[in-house]
Amino acid sequence: MAHEIKHTTSAHQLPEIPNAARETASPLTASCHCGRVTLNLPSLPRIINECHCTICYRYGARWGYYRRPDVEITVSNTDKNIGLMSYVRGDPDGVGDTGFYWCTHCGCLTHWWYLDEDGDRDKMGVNTRMLTETSVKGVEMKISYD
């Protein structure tokens, strides 16, 4: 069964994040390929967004949106040289700087969040490609263009 993909015009218009996104029987765990970085999610996202801004298009990520306090990020400390690395994108449109994070061992991009304190900066994106394909089956897909 194919996902219905909806197109929108702006990558900067994040969807509203309801208190209870899409309920699942239990919390979900997203992880990078090697499993050293995990993100415990409260539920499936209401939608999955394939953003086509200048950076997300290159990453090829599909984002589910959450509030930062609702996502627990764990980095395995079995090797002191393994962890998270980030790239900070400065935003010329005044939306604010964004940190994109990936596992330093396997290189999987796991999430992003805003680094500025103004406005509603507790929103974050989790790369839903870190979840199993079957777990996101049926979640509405959209594509946004910058």
Secondary structure as GFF3:
##gff-version 3
##sequence-region A 1 146
A	DSSP	beta_strand	5	8	.	.	.	ID=ss1
A	DSSP	beta_strand	28	31	.	.	.	ID=ss2
A	DSSP	beta_strand	37	41	.	.	.	ID=ss3
A	DSSP	beta_strand	47	51	.	.	.	ID=ss4
A	DSSP	alpha_helix	56	59	.	.	.	ID=ss5
A	DSSP	beta_strand	63	67	.	.	.	ID=ss6
A	DSSP	three_ten_helix	68	70	.	.	.	ID=ss7
A	DSSP	beta_strand	72	75	.	.	.	ID=ss8
A	DSSP	beta_strand	84	89	.	.	.	ID=ss9
A	DSSP	beta_strand	98	103	.	.	.	ID=ss10
A	DSSP	beta_strand	109	114	.	.	.	ID=ss11
A	DSSP	beta_strand	123	127	.	.	.	ID=ss12
A	DSSP	three_ten_helix	128	130	.	.	.	ID=ss13
A	DSSP	beta_strand	140	144	.	.	.	ID=ss14
###
